[in-house]
Amino acid sequence: SARTGSIGVVASVGVFEAGHVGTIIRYGERDILVTAFTNAQNITGTVQGTLPPSFLITVPSTDEVQEGDVAIGQTSGWQGIVLSIVDGTQFKAITTETFDPPTVGEQVSFPSTTQEVSARVSTDPVASIAWDEQLMSAVHGWPAAGRFVKGRLALTSFVDAPNVICLSSVRGFTEFGLGANDDDAILRSVGAQSSRFLHLVDAGDLLIFSTGGLYFVKLSDGTALTPNSFVPVLVDARGSSTVEPVVVDDGVVFVEASGATISSAILDGDVYRKWSVRQLSTLHNQQITNPVALCGPSLAATEPEKYMFVINADGTMAVMSWTGKFGDAAVGFSPWVTQGTYQYLASAFGEYWAITGRSIDSVDTQFLERFDYGALV
């Protein structure tokens, strides 16, 4: 209803809900703080600054001008989006760059034509498809995965944007201002929209595990993490489950999307990809039944034999062991059983700690237990 102050915002269909109050929406890349909810099509907000102007522009012909076209003034630098064609010579546009309108006599370029402006007048804010909502909010949910990488907070697995990755500016973990400068925040949509990113792992390079495959961003050679250098590369199309992967020496162990196979991403791929995926449990899949958690060895462990534990949904546990360098070693799995069930396992302080469930005098009881290297299993 206006470009400044407290304004009314009307949507063409019901997209708003009470949870929008307190969030930011953007019109023409300018912020509006939502202050009140009326109904699904009507809200009230306070403009943070000034909204971009709208103009009615007259040209010789709009025959080759289409709604949604980007219009660029060749001398003024004005840029806008064509929002509606009024008639054969007039169109309405919202400004995206440079608030001053194109001048009379100036050439304006469109994707399919160039026209000379013969008249232009300001109009009330026009209906626009150039509007946005917050990626993170009570309305659209919160990211389910995060990691600190190269001084940035990386977030992914957004409820309504499953294949989007967002990294904060290096200026601060709560600073998400986008731009082309090296220290600006980064926002990318990667791969198919049907694929959901689930995990971010800093393994020298940034590994991104998704339901549609494994990606990596090259960082281990000292490459700075910037908007220009952030280029995820698909390593393998095998998807990951929701179980958190674990870092093991030069590899990362994860559960495939099927819930029946344990695999690892190993730093031994070709020169371009560097990483490859290797299945570990091919001969032992009968021991893998919908894992709910993985536990790897402490990266500072001094014992020659290393262990990686798979906690299954039924409370059983399969244990993978190897000696030497992980990527070069042959691995095997053994079932470990206990009175009751294994519920969780963690490596801490150079030791393994388990949460187990047991029935004691017909009462279900949980125990915190430490594995003893000196005991026989």
Salt bridges, closest charged atoms under 4 A:
ASP31 OD1 - ARG26 NE 3.46
GLU133 OE1 - HIS20 NE2 2.44
GLU133 OE1 - HIS140 NE2 2.90
ASP160 OD2 - HIS140 ND1 2.65
GLU175 OE2 - ARG171 NH2 3.58
ASP183 OD1 - ARG171 NH1 3.19
ASP184 OD1 - ARG171 NH1 3.02
ASP205 OD2 - LYS274 NZ 3.39
ASP221 OD2 - LYS218 NZ 3.26
ASP236 OD1 - ARG238 NE 2.87
GLU244 OE2 - ARG147 NH2 3.14
GLU244 OE1 - HIS199 ND1 3.38
ASP250 OD2 - LYS325 NZ 3.77
ASP270 OD2 - ARG273 NE 3.20
GLU351 OE2 - ARG370 NH1 3.36
GLU369 OE2 - ARG358 NH2 2.58
